[in-house]
Amino acid sequence: MQYTYKTYSRFDAVNQTMRCSRRVIRDLLLQQWKRLTPKEIDETNFSKLKIALLIERKYGIHSRLTENYLSNIERTLPLAA
């Protein structure tokens, strides 16, 4: 019997589109992160990884912290319709 193992990187978990309402998450991000623009957020296609990297670039906050932030707020916001 042969086993196949898949290795996971941290990008597998976060390189997903956020499951909450795009309108709600955009409004929240714009409210909390004043240096972000609606166009920049839309260009991420609401990928957790891309949003985290955008916040890291604009604010200097490590992307792992912002990934955690995004996961936490995603759990509290309404799901996308």
N, CA, C and O atoms as a DFTB+ gen file, in Angstrom:
324 C
 N C O
     1  1       0.840      -1.161       0.000
     2  2       0.000       0.000       0.000
     3  2       0.896       1.238       0.000
     4  3       1.847       1.331       0.775
     5  1       0.579       2.178      -0.873
     6  2       1.388       3.392      -0.970
     7  2       0.560       4.595      -0.532
     8  3      -0.600       4.753      -0.913
     9  1       1.186       5.425       0.269
    10  2       0.510       6.615       0.762
    11  2       1.018       7.846       0.035
    12  3       2.197       7.954      -0.302
    13  1       0.123       8.742      -0.192
    14  2       0.497      10.014      -0.796
    15  2       0.249      11.103       0.233
    16  3      -0.821      11.177       0.838
    17  1       1.236      11.927       0.416
    18  2       1.120      13.022       1.368
    19  2       1.139      14.343       0.628
    20  3       1.939      14.557      -0.283
    21  1       0.270      15.196       1.025
    22  2       0.265      16.532       0.461
    23  2       0.821      17.473       1.511
    24  3       0.392      17.464       2.664
    25  1       1.766      18.271       1.105
    26  2       2.287      19.257       2.037
    27  2       1.500      20.553       1.856
    28  3       1.106      20.914       0.748
    29  1       1.289      21.222       2.947
    30  2       0.528      22.456       2.927
    31  2       1.436      23.607       3.320
    32  3       2.282      23.487       4.206
    33  1       1.244      24.684       2.660
    34  2       1.937      25.899       3.090
    35  2       0.899      26.825       3.694
    36  3      -0.302      26.573       3.598
    37  1       1.360      27.886       4.309
    38  2       0.416      28.827       4.892
    39  2      -0.426      29.485       3.810
    40  3      -1.506      30.002       4.096
    41  1       0.056      29.472       2.574
    42  2      -0.680      30.106       1.481
    43  2      -1.895      29.287       1.055
    44  3      -2.852      29.845       0.518
    45  1      -1.874      27.978       1.285
    46  2      -3.032      27.151       0.939
    47  2      -4.269      27.586       1.709
    48  3      -5.373      27.618       1.164
    49  1      -4.080      27.916       2.964
    50  2      -5.215      28.266       3.818
    51  2      -5.727      29.671       3.553
    52  3      -6.932      29.911       3.618
    53  1      -4.845      30.591       3.260
    54  2      -5.284      31.984       3.135
    55  2      -5.507      32.426       1.700
    56  3      -6.139      33.457       1.470
    57  1      -5.011      31.683       0.737
    58  2      -5.189      32.095      -0.644
    59  2      -6.574      31.673      -1.120
    60  3      -6.728      30.965      -2.114
    61  1      -7.555      32.126      -0.387
    62  2      -8.947      31.834      -0.684
    63  2      -9.699      33.146      -0.749
    64  3      -9.315      34.135      -0.124
    65  1     -10.760      33.138      -1.502
    66  2     -11.623      34.307      -1.535
    67  2     -12.404      34.359      -0.229
    68  3     -12.899      33.339       0.249
    69  1     -12.507      35.524       0.328
    70  2     -13.247      35.671       1.577
    71  2     -14.711      35.314       1.341
    72  3     -15.291      35.671       0.316
    73  1     -15.296      34.607       2.298
    74  2     -16.650      34.087       2.135
    75  2     -17.731      35.052       2.584
    76  3     -18.919      34.770       2.425
    77  1     -17.342      36.171       3.136
    78  2     -18.342      37.132       3.606
    79  2     -18.723      38.087       2.470
    80  3     -18.103      38.095       1.407
    81  1     -19.734      38.872       2.720
    82  2     -20.240      39.820       1.734
    83  2     -19.131      40.779       1.312
    84  3     -18.491      41.408       2.155
    85  1     -18.909      40.889       0.012
    86  2     -17.853      41.766      -0.500
    87  2     -18.120      43.219      -0.155
    88  3     -17.194      43.958       0.179
    89  1     -19.356      43.628      -0.230
    90  2     -19.698      45.017       0.078
    91  2     -19.381      45.325       1.536
    92  3     -18.816      46.371       1.854
    93  1     -19.748      44.407       2.410
    94  2     -19.526      44.611       3.840
    95  2     -18.035      44.615       4.161
    96  3     -17.566      45.481       4.900
    97  1     -17.286      43.658       3.615
    98  2     -15.850      43.598       3.916
    99  2     -15.136      44.809       3.345
   100  3     -14.239      45.348       3.993
   101  1     -15.506      45.253       2.152
   102  2     -14.889      46.442       1.561
   103  2     -15.130      47.664       2.452
   104  3     -14.200      48.413       2.750
   105  1     -16.377      47.857       2.874
   106  2     -16.703      49.000       3.727
   107  2     -15.930      48.949       5.044
   108  3     -15.432      49.971       5.517
   109  1     -15.831      47.761       5.629
   110  2     -15.115      47.608       6.896
   111  2     -13.622      47.895       6.724
   112  3     -13.021      48.589       7.544
   113  1     -13.034      47.364       5.665
   114  2     -11.610      47.602       5.424
   115  2     -11.330      49.080       5.176
   116  3     -10.342      49.620       5.674
   117  1     -12.189      49.726       4.416
   118  2     -11.999      51.154       4.147
   119  2     -12.151      51.988       5.411
   120  3     -11.478      53.006       5.576
   121  1     -13.023      51.561       6.287
   122  2     -13.237      52.276       7.544
   123  2     -12.053      52.096       8.490
   124  3     -11.635      53.047       9.151
   125  1     -11.514      50.885       8.556
   126  2     -10.458      50.594       9.521
   127  2      -9.051      50.875       8.996
   128  3      -8.135      51.122       9.780
   129  1      -8.876      50.839       7.687
   130  2      -7.556      51.020       7.080
   131  2      -7.658      52.174       6.084
   132  3      -7.915      51.957       4.900
   133  1      -7.458      53.385       6.563
   134  2      -7.706      54.611       5.789
   135  2      -6.812      54.750       4.556
   136  3      -7.182      55.456       3.618
   137  1      -5.662      54.107       4.532
   138  2      -4.752      54.233       3.387
   139  2      -5.143      53.350       2.203
   140  3      -4.603      53.510       1.108
   141  1      -6.068      52.430       2.412
   142  2      -6.522      51.564       1.317
   143  2      -7.558      52.295       0.477
   144  3      -8.313      53.128       0.978
   145  1      -7.578      51.967      -0.802
   146  2      -8.584      52.544      -1.691
   147  2      -9.534      51.435      -2.151
   148  3      -9.168      50.260      -2.152
   149  1     -10.754      51.814      -2.541
   150  2     -11.687      50.796      -3.043
   151  2     -11.121      50.021      -4.237
   152  3     -11.336      48.815      -4.358
   153  1     -10.401      50.717      -5.111
   154  2      -9.830      50.059      -6.286
   155  2      -8.803      49.001      -5.882
   156  3      -8.790      47.902      -6.437
   157  1      -7.939      49.332      -4.913
   158  2      -6.933      48.365      -4.457
   159  2      -7.597      47.130      -3.860
   160  3      -7.176      46.003      -4.119
   161  1      -8.622      47.347      -3.071
   162  2      -9.325      46.214      -2.458
   163  2      -9.979      45.354      -3.531
   164  3      -9.890      44.128      -3.480
   165  1     -10.636      45.984      -4.501
   166  2     -11.284      45.236      -5.580
   167  2     -10.271      44.453      -6.409
   168  3     -10.570      43.353      -6.874
   169  1      -9.078      45.010      -6.597
   170  2      -8.043      44.334      -7.387
   171  2      -7.529      43.066      -6.711
   172  3      -6.951      42.209      -7.379
   173  1      -7.727      42.931      -5.413
   174  2      -7.312      41.708      -4.718
   175  2      -8.267      40.553      -4.996
   176  3      -7.969      39.403      -4.674
   177  1      -9.407      40.859      -5.590
   178  2     -10.459      39.867      -5.816
   179  2     -10.874      39.222      -4.492
   180  3     -11.344      38.085      -4.459
   181  1     -10.693      39.967      -3.414
   182  2     -11.073      39.567      -2.055
   183  2     -10.385      38.284      -1.600
   184  3     -10.944      37.499      -0.835
   185  1      -9.155      38.088      -2.088
   186  2      -8.304      36.990      -1.625
   187  2      -7.696      37.402      -0.284
   188  3      -7.150      38.498      -0.158
   189  1      -7.791      36.524       0.713
   190  2      -7.227      36.840       2.026
   191  2      -5.742      37.165       1.924
   192  3      -5.270      38.135       2.515
   193  1      -5.016      36.356       1.178
   194  2      -3.579      36.563       1.045
   195  2      -3.282      37.917       0.414
   196  3      -2.429      38.657       0.904
   197  1      -3.966      38.236      -0.651
   198  2      -3.692      39.502      -1.343
   199  2      -4.074      40.712      -0.495
   200  3      -3.376      41.726      -0.509
   201  1      -5.167      40.609       0.234
   202  2      -5.546      41.709       1.129
   203  2      -4.514      41.846       2.242
   204  3      -4.122      42.960       2.592
   205  1      -4.073      40.724       2.798
   206  2      -3.063      40.753       3.870
   207  2      -1.767      41.384       3.367
   208  3      -1.154      42.187       4.069
   209  1      -1.356      41.028       2.171
   210  2      -0.130      41.596       1.611
   211  2      -0.294      43.081       1.298
   212  3       0.653      43.854       1.440
   213  1      -1.485      43.479       0.874
   214  2      -1.770      44.895       0.625
   215  2      -1.653      45.701       1.916
   216  3      -1.037      46.767       1.929
   217  1      -2.238      45.196       2.994
   218  2      -2.158      45.880       4.288
   219  2      -0.711      45.910       4.777
   220  3      -0.265      46.907       5.344
   221  1       0.018      44.820       4.560
   222  2       1.430      44.792       4.949
   223  2       2.215      45.866       4.194
   224  3       3.040      46.563       4.785
   225  1       1.963      45.998       2.910
   226  2       2.673      46.986       2.089
   227  2       2.329      48.413       2.515
   228  3       3.211      49.269       2.573
   229  1       1.068      48.672       2.808
   230  2       0.628      50.028       3.147
   231  2       0.950      50.437       4.581
   232  3       1.226      51.607       4.846
   233  1       0.915      49.469       5.514
   234  2       1.034      49.795       6.933
   235  2       2.260      49.199       7.616
   236  3       2.587      49.588       8.737
   237  1       2.946      48.260       6.958
   238  2       4.112      47.639       7.572
   239  2       3.784      46.608       8.639
   240  3       4.659      46.207       9.406
   241  1       2.529      46.176       8.694
   242  2       2.114      45.149       9.651
   243  2       2.285      43.789       8.979
   244  3       1.797      43.575       7.869
   245  1       2.969      42.887       9.644
   246  2       3.278      41.587       9.027
   247  2       2.008      40.905       8.523
   248  3       0.967      40.939       9.180
   249  1       2.109      40.293       7.360
   250  2       0.932      39.694       6.724
   251  2       0.319      38.567       7.553
   252  3      -0.884      38.326       7.451
   253  1       1.104      37.876       8.363
   254  2       0.524      36.815       9.206
   255  2      -0.445      37.389      10.235
   256  3      -1.456      36.764      10.557
   257  1      -0.139      38.566      10.744
   258  2      -1.064      39.215      11.679
   259  2      -2.343      39.637      10.963
   260  3      -3.441      39.487      11.498
   261  1      -2.195      40.161       9.761
   262  2      -3.389      40.600       9.039
   263  2      -4.197      39.410       8.533
   264  3      -5.418      39.511       8.406
   265  1      -3.544      38.282       8.241
   266  2      -4.282      37.071       7.875
   267  2      -5.181      36.647       9.028
   268  3      -6.344      36.297       8.828
   269  1      -4.631      36.684      10.233
   270  2      -5.402      36.331      11.424
   271  2      -6.560      37.309      11.607
   272  3      -7.685      36.898      11.889
   273  1      -6.288      38.577      11.449
   274  2      -7.319      39.616      11.532
   275  2      -8.445      39.331      10.536
   276  3      -9.622      39.383      10.893
   277  1      -8.083      39.029       9.288
   278  2      -9.091      38.772       8.251
   279  2      -9.909      37.521       8.563
   280  3     -11.122      37.505       8.358
   281  1      -9.262      36.493       9.050
   282  2      -9.993      35.268       9.406
   283  2     -10.978      35.526      10.534
   284  3     -12.094      35.007      10.528
   285  1     -10.557      36.335      11.505
   286  2     -11.445      36.644      12.627
   287  2     -12.640      37.477      12.199
   288  3     -13.764      37.196      12.615
   289  1     -12.425      38.486      11.384
   290  2     -13.583      39.298      10.974
   291  2     -14.484      38.541      10.001
   292  3     -15.693      38.771       9.956
   293  1     -13.891      37.643       9.226
   294  2     -14.693      36.849       8.298
   295  2     -15.725      36.007       9.050
   296  3     -16.838      35.804       8.563
   297  1     -15.361      35.524      10.216
   298  2     -16.276      34.701      11.007
   299  2     -17.435      35.509      11.572
   300  3     -18.476      34.941      11.904
   301  1     -17.276      36.817      11.688
   302  2     -18.322      37.636      12.308
   303  2     -19.203      38.357      11.302
   304  3     -20.236      38.910      11.680
   305  1     -18.821      38.364      10.031
   306  2     -19.586      39.107       9.025
   307  2     -20.579      38.192       8.300
   308  3     -20.396      36.975       8.273
   309  1     -21.626      38.773       7.714
   310  2     -22.591      37.964       6.944
   311  2     -21.920      37.284       5.757
   312  3     -21.010      37.836       5.139
   313  1     -22.382      36.085       5.452
   314  2     -21.853      35.349       4.304
   315  2     -22.284      36.016       3.012
   316  3     -23.302      36.707       2.958
   317  1     -21.491      35.797       1.973
   318  2     -21.835      36.321       0.658
   319  2     -23.093      35.648       0.154
   320  3     -23.304      34.459       0.392
   321  1     -23.924      36.395      -0.537
   322  2     -25.182      35.834      -1.046
   323  2     -24.963      35.032      -2.301
   324  3     -25.915      34.490      -2.862
